[in-house]
Amino acid sequence: MQAASPGSAASLREHYANVVLPVWRGAGFNASLGLPYEAIAPADHAPLPPKRYRTMACARQLFVFSEAGDLAHAATLFESLRHYFQDKRNGGWFYSVDTGGAPLERQKDLYIHAFVVFACAHYARRSGSADAFALLDETSRLVEARFSSGGDLLNAVLAENFGATLETPLQNPLMHLAEAWLAARAATGDAAYDKRLARLAQSVADAFVHEPSGSIAEQPMGTVGNRLEPGHQFEWYFLAHGSGHAAFEAAGLNEGLARAFDFAQKHSVDRETGGVCAALDEVGRVIDGTQRIWAQTEYLRALATRGDALGEQIARYRARFLHERGWVECRSPHGDVTRAEMPSTTPYHLATSYAALPA
C-alpha cells in the first residue's frame, strides 16, 4: 500500500494510529496502577519518573481510547478514573494523586471536572456504559451547583470541600466545559445541555470578549496583564462554528470569532514555518513566541472548519512537530526544541484535530 502524502490528513492519521496510540497502550501505561504516566522520553519511550498522576491525563486518555475503538483499554481507564480521583466524601474530583495512588492535590478544579464530563460522554456514547452516563450527569449538576461565582460565570478553582474560592473565573476551563457539554448533548440527547451551553456562551461573551479583535481573552476584560492566546481563538472557532450549536450564535460569539480567527492568523502564524505562537497582547504583538503542538493542531482544525486549503499547512506541521518516534511538544520561534518529552495529555489534541480534517 502506498504511503499517504506528507500534506494529507491521512498521513497524520497513519502516524497517530501506528506511532502514537501504541505507546500509550504499552510503555506509557503503568499497568500496575492502571494509569497513564505523565510523560515519556522521545527516544526510547521510557516513562519519566512520576511525581503524580493527574485526573486530566486519565480523562484525556479515556477519550482517546474510546474514540479509537479500544473499549477494553478505555474500560480500564474509566475504572481507574473512578477509583483514584473521585472524592467520595465531598463530591467532585481531586486534581491529582501521588505515585501510590493516594489523593495529592485535592483542590476542585473546573478544568478537571470539564474533562471528566467530556471523557465520560465519549466513553458512554461508544460503550453504552450506564455508569458513564450517570457520572457525566452527576458531574455536570455538581459543576452548576458548586462552581457558581454568584452569576452565570463559574469559578476556576475551589477548595477541597468547595468552601472557599481559590481562583475566580478563567477562560480556559469555561472553553473546555463548553466542549464537554457539546459532547454530553451529543451523547445523551438531553436538552438540559442546550440551556447550560446558552448560559455559558453568554457569560463568556459578556466577560471575556476583546471587542476590537473579537478574541476571547484568557482573563476577564480589564484584568491587568491579560493576554490573547491564538490557539484558543482557533479552538473556540471550531467549537462555535464547527458544532453549529445555536448557543454561540445567540450569544453573539460567532461573528467575533470569525474576526478572532483572522486576527490570530495575521499576528501569530509564522509565514515561513506555519508555526503558531503561544500568546499575543491586545494589539497583536507577540508576548510569548513558544510554538506548542496543541496550538498547531487547533490551527489545522480551524482551517478545516473554514474550508480553507490544508495541504501546505499539514506538510509544514508534520515536518516541524512529528517524528518517527512521536512528536515535539514545544519549539522556539527559531525551531529549537524547548520541550522534548511527550506528555500523556497531548494525544487528545491530535485526536480532536485529525478527526475534523477531511478524509
C-alpha positions as CSV (number, residue, x, y, z in Angstrom):
1,M,0.0,0.0,0.0
2,Q,1.3,3.4,-0.9
3,A,2.0,5.7,2.0
4,A,-0.1,8.8,2.3
5,S,1.5,12.1,1.1
6,P,3.0,14.3,3.8
7,G,0.4,17.0,3.0
8,S,-2.6,14.8,3.5
9,A,-4.7,14.2,6.6
10,A,-4.3,10.5,6.0
11,S,-0.6,10.8,6.7
12,L,-1.4,12.4,10.1
13,R,-3.9,9.6,11.0
14,E,-1.4,6.9,10.0
15,H,1.2,8.4,12.3
16,Y,-1.3,8.6,15.1
17,A,-2.5,5.0,14.7
18,N,0.8,3.4,14.1
19,V,3.1,5.5,16.3
20,V,1.2,7.5,18.9
21,L,-1.5,5.1,20.2
22,P,0.7,2.0,20.6
23,V,3.0,4.0,23.0
24,W,0.1,4.7,25.4
25,R,-1.1,1.1,25.4
26,G,2.4,0.0,26.2
27,A,5.4,1.9,27.6
28,G,3.4,4.9,28.5
29,F,0.9,3.0,30.7
30,N,1.6,2.0,34.3
31,A,-0.2,-1.4,34.2
32,S,0.2,-1.9,38.0
33,L,-1.8,1.2,38.8
34,G,-3.9,1.3,35.7
35,L,-2.9,4.8,34.9
36,P,-1.0,6.6,32.1
37,Y,2.3,8.0,33.0
38,E,2.5,11.8,32.9
39,A,5.2,11.8,30.2
40,I,7.6,9.7,28.3
41,A,11.1,10.2,26.7
42,P,11.0,10.7,23.0
43,A,13.9,8.5,22.0
44,D,13.1,5.2,23.8
45,H,9.6,6.0,25.2
46,A,10.8,5.3,28.8
47,P,8.4,6.8,31.3
48,L,9.8,9.9,33.1
49,P,10.0,9.3,36.9
50,P,6.5,10.1,38.0
51,K,5.8,12.6,40.8
52,R,2.0,12.4,40.4
53,Y,-0.9,11.2,38.2
54,R,-3.4,13.8,37.2
55,T,-7.2,13.3,36.7
56,M,-6.9,15.3,33.4
57,A,-4.4,12.8,32.0
58,C,-6.5,9.8,32.8
59,A,-9.6,11.5,31.4
60,R,-8.0,12.6,28.2
61,Q,-6.6,9.1,27.6
62,L,-10.1,7.7,28.3
63,F,-11.4,9.9,25.5
64,V,-8.5,8.9,23.2
65,F,-9.1,5.2,23.5
66,S,-12.8,5.5,23.4
67,E,-12.6,7.3,20.1
68,A,-10.0,4.8,18.8
69,G,-12.5,2.0,19.5
70,D,-10.3,0.3,22.0
71,L,-13.0,-0.2,24.6
72,A,-11.1,-2.7,26.6
73,H,-8.4,-0.2,27.4
74,A,-11.0,2.6,27.8
75,A,-12.8,0.5,30.4
76,T,-9.6,0.1,32.4
77,L,-9.1,3.9,32.3
78,F,-12.7,4.5,33.3
79,E,-12.4,2.3,36.3
80,S,-9.1,4.0,37.3
81,L,-10.7,7.4,36.9
82,R,-13.4,6.5,39.4
83,H,-11.2,4.6,41.8
84,Y,-8.4,7.1,42.2
85,F,-9.8,10.5,41.5
86,Q,-13.4,10.7,42.7
87,D,-13.8,12.4,46.1
88,K,-16.3,10.2,47.9
89,R,-16.5,12.5,50.9
90,N,-17.1,15.9,49.4
91,G,-18.1,15.1,45.9
92,G,-16.4,16.0,42.7
93,W,-12.9,15.1,41.6
94,F,-9.4,15.6,43.0
95,Y,-6.7,17.3,40.8
96,S,-4.1,14.5,41.2
97,V,-2.9,11.5,43.2
98,D,0.6,10.6,44.3
99,T,2.8,7.8,42.9
100,G,1.0,5.3,45.2
101,G,-2.5,6.4,44.1
102,A,-3.4,8.5,47.2
103,P,-5.0,11.9,46.8
104,L,-2.3,14.6,46.4
105,E,-3.6,17.9,45.1
106,R,-7.1,17.9,46.5
107,Q,-8.5,21.2,45.2
108,K,-11.6,21.2,43.0
109,D,-10.6,22.5,39.5
110,L,-13.3,23.3,36.9
111,Y,-10.9,22.3,34.1
112,I,-10.6,18.8,35.6
113,H,-14.4,18.5,36.0
114,A,-14.9,19.6,32.4
115,F,-12.6,16.8,31.2
116,V,-14.4,14.2,33.3
117,V,-17.7,15.1,31.7
118,F,-16.0,15.2,28.2
119,A,-14.3,11.8,28.6
120,C,-17.4,10.1,30.1
121,A,-19.6,11.5,27.3
122,H,-17.4,9.9,24.7
123,Y,-16.9,6.7,26.6
124,A,-20.7,6.4,27.3
125,R,-21.6,7.1,23.6
126,R,-19.1,4.4,22.4
127,S,-19.7,1.8,25.1
128,G,-23.2,2.4,26.3
129,S,-22.0,2.3,29.9
130,A,-24.8,3.3,32.3
131,D,-22.2,4.2,34.9
132,A,-20.5,6.7,32.5
133,F,-23.9,8.3,31.6
134,A,-24.7,8.6,35.3
135,L,-21.3,10.1,36.1
136,L,-21.4,12.8,33.4
137,D,-24.8,13.8,34.5
138,E,-23.8,13.9,38.2
139,T,-20.6,15.9,37.5
140,S,-22.5,18.4,35.3
141,R,-25.0,19.0,38.1
142,L,-22.2,19.4,40.6
143,V,-20.5,22.0,38.4
144,E,-23.6,24.1,38.2
145,A,-24.3,23.8,41.9
146,R,-20.8,24.3,43.4
147,F,-18.7,26.4,41.0
148,S,-21.1,29.3,40.6
149,S,-19.5,32.7,41.2
150,G,-22.8,34.3,42.1
151,G,-23.9,34.8,38.4
152,D,-23.6,32.6,35.3
153,L,-19.8,32.7,35.3
154,L,-18.2,29.7,37.1
155,N,-15.1,29.9,39.3
156,A,-12.0,28.2,38.2
157,V,-10.7,26.5,41.4
158,L,-12.3,25.8,44.7
159,A,-11.1,24.3,48.0
160,E,-11.4,20.5,48.6
161,N,-14.8,20.9,50.3
162,F,-15.9,23.7,47.9
163,G,-16.0,26.1,50.8
164,A,-13.5,28.7,49.5
165,T,-12.8,30.1,46.1
166,L,-9.1,29.7,45.2
167,E,-9.3,31.1,41.7
168,T,-12.0,33.2,40.1
169,P,-13.4,32.7,36.5
170,L,-10.9,32.0,33.7
171,Q,-11.4,31.4,30.0
172,N,-9.7,28.0,29.6
173,P,-11.9,25.9,32.0
174,L,-15.0,27.5,30.5
175,M,-14.0,26.7,27.0
176,H,-13.4,23.1,27.9
177,L,-16.7,23.0,29.7
178,A,-18.4,24.1,26.5
179,E,-16.6,21.3,24.7
180,A,-17.7,18.9,27.4
181,W,-21.3,19.9,27.3
182,L,-21.4,19.7,23.5
183,A,-20.1,16.1,23.8
184,A,-22.7,15.4,26.6
185,R,-25.5,16.8,24.4
186,A,-24.5,14.6,21.6
187,A,-24.2,11.5,23.8
188,T,-27.4,11.9,25.8
189,G,-29.7,13.9,23.7
190,D,-30.7,15.8,26.9
191,A,-31.9,19.3,26.1
192,A,-30.6,20.4,29.6
193,Y,-27.2,20.8,27.9
194,D,-28.6,23.3,25.5
195,K,-29.6,25.5,28.4
196,R,-26.2,25.0,30.0
197,L,-24.4,25.9,26.8
198,A,-26.6,29.0,26.3
199,R,-25.7,30.3,29.8
200,L,-22.1,29.5,29.4
201,A,-21.7,31.1,26.0
202,Q,-23.5,34.3,27.1
203,S,-21.3,34.6,30.2
204,V,-18.2,34.3,28.2
205,A,-19.5,36.8,25.7
206,D,-20.2,39.3,28.5
207,A,-16.9,39.0,30.3
208,F,-14.1,37.7,28.1
209,V,-14.5,39.1,24.6
210,H,-11.9,41.6,23.4
211,E,-14.2,43.7,21.2
212,P,-11.5,45.2,18.8
213,S,-10.4,41.8,17.6
214,G,-13.3,39.5,18.6
215,S,-10.8,37.4,20.5
216,I,-11.7,35.6,23.8
217,A,-9.1,36.7,26.3
218,E,-7.6,34.4,29.0
219,Q,-9.0,36.5,31.9
220,P,-12.0,38.8,32.1
221,M,-11.5,42.0,30.1
222,G,-10.0,44.8,32.2
223,T,-7.7,42.3,34.1
224,V,-4.1,43.7,34.3
225,G,-1.7,41.6,32.3
226,N,-4.4,39.9,30.2
227,R,-3.4,38.0,27.1
228,L,-4.8,36.5,23.9
229,E,-3.8,33.0,23.0
230,P,-4.1,32.3,19.3
231,G,-4.6,28.5,19.9
232,H,-7.7,29.3,22.0
233,Q,-9.1,31.5,19.2
234,F,-8.8,28.6,16.8
235,E,-10.3,26.2,19.4
236,W,-13.2,28.4,20.1
237,Y,-13.8,29.0,16.4
238,F,-14.1,25.2,15.9
239,L,-16.4,24.8,18.9
240,A,-18.7,27.5,17.8
241,H,-18.7,27.2,14.0
242,G,-17.9,23.5,13.9
243,S,-20.7,22.5,16.2
244,G,-23.3,24.8,14.7
245,H,-24.9,25.0,18.2
246,A,-27.3,27.9,18.5
247,A,-25.9,29.0,21.9
248,F,-22.8,30.5,20.3
249,E,-24.7,32.5,17.7
250,A,-27.3,33.6,20.2
251,A,-24.6,35.0,22.5
252,G,-23.0,36.9,19.5
253,L,-19.8,34.9,19.6
254,N,-19.8,33.6,16.0
255,E,-19.1,36.9,14.3
256,G,-16.5,37.8,16.8
257,L,-14.7,34.5,16.5
258,A,-14.6,34.9,12.7
259,R,-12.7,38.1,13.3
260,A,-10.6,36.5,16.0
261,F,-9.5,33.8,13.6
262,D,-8.3,36.5,11.1
263,F,-6.5,38.4,14.0
264,A,-4.8,35.3,15.2
265,Q,-3.8,34.1,11.8
266,K,-2.3,37.5,10.9
267,H,-0.4,38.1,14.0
268,S,0.6,34.6,15.3
269,V,1.3,32.3,12.3
270,D,4.9,32.4,11.1
271,R,4.8,32.9,7.4
272,E,7.9,30.8,6.7
273,T,7.2,27.8,9.0
274,G,3.5,28.0,9.7
275,G,4.2,27.8,13.4
276,V,1.6,29.3,15.7
277,C,2.9,31.3,18.7
278,A,1.6,31.0,22.2
279,A,0.4,34.4,23.1
280,L,-0.3,38.0,21.9
281,D,-1.2,41.2,23.6
282,E,-4.3,43.1,22.8
283,V,-2.9,44.9,19.7
284,G,-1.4,41.7,18.3
285,R,2.2,41.9,19.5
286,V,3.8,38.5,20.2
287,I,4.4,38.2,24.0
288,D,5.2,34.5,24.0
289,G,6.8,33.1,20.9
290,T,6.8,29.5,22.0
291,Q,5.2,27.2,19.5
292,R,3.3,24.4,21.3
293,I,2.0,21.5,19.4
294,W,-1.6,21.9,20.7
295,A,-1.9,25.3,19.1
296,Q,-0.7,23.9,15.8
297,T,-3.4,21.2,15.9
298,E,-6.1,23.8,16.7
299,Y,-5.0,25.9,13.7
300,L,-5.4,22.8,11.5
301,R,-8.8,22.1,12.9
302,A,-10.0,25.7,12.5
303,L,-8.7,25.8,8.9
304,A,-10.7,22.6,8.1
305,T,-13.8,24.1,9.7
306,R,-13.5,27.2,7.5
307,G,-12.9,25.0,4.4
308,D,-9.5,26.5,3.7
309,A,-6.8,24.7,1.9
310,L,-4.8,22.5,4.2
311,G,-2.2,20.6,2.3
312,E,0.7,23.1,2.8
313,Q,0.0,23.6,6.5
314,I,-0.3,19.9,7.1
315,A,3.1,19.3,5.5
316,R,4.7,22.1,7.5
317,Y,3.1,20.9,10.7
318,R,4.2,17.3,10.1
319,A,7.8,18.3,9.3
320,R,8.1,20.6,12.3
321,F,6.2,18.7,15.0
322,L,6.1,15.0,14.2
323,H,8.9,12.4,14.0
324,E,9.2,8.6,13.7
325,R,9.0,8.1,17.5
326,G,6.2,10.6,18.2
327,W,6.1,14.3,18.4
328,V,7.8,17.5,19.5
329,E,5.8,19.2,22.3
330,C,7.3,22.7,22.0
331,R,9.7,24.6,19.7
332,S,11.1,28.1,19.9
333,P,10.3,30.5,17.1
334,H,13.7,29.6,15.7
335,G,13.0,25.9,15.6
336,D,14.9,24.8,18.7
337,V,13.2,22.0,20.7
338,T,12.3,23.6,24.1
339,R,10.3,20.6,25.4
340,A,11.1,17.2,24.1
341,E,9.3,14.8,26.4
342,M,5.9,13.6,25.2
343,P,3.0,14.2,27.7
344,S,0.1,11.8,28.0
345,T,-2.3,14.7,27.6
346,T,-1.2,15.5,24.0
347,P,-2.8,12.7,22.1
348,Y,-6.2,14.3,23.0
349,H,-5.2,17.3,20.9
350,L,-4.0,15.1,18.0
351,A,-7.2,13.1,18.0
352,T,-9.6,16.0,18.1
353,S,-7.7,17.8,15.3
354,Y,-7.3,14.9,13.0
355,A,-11.0,13.9,13.4
356,A,-12.0,17.2,12.0
357,L,-9.8,17.1,8.9
358,P,-11.3,16.0,5.6
359,A,-10.7,12.4,4.5
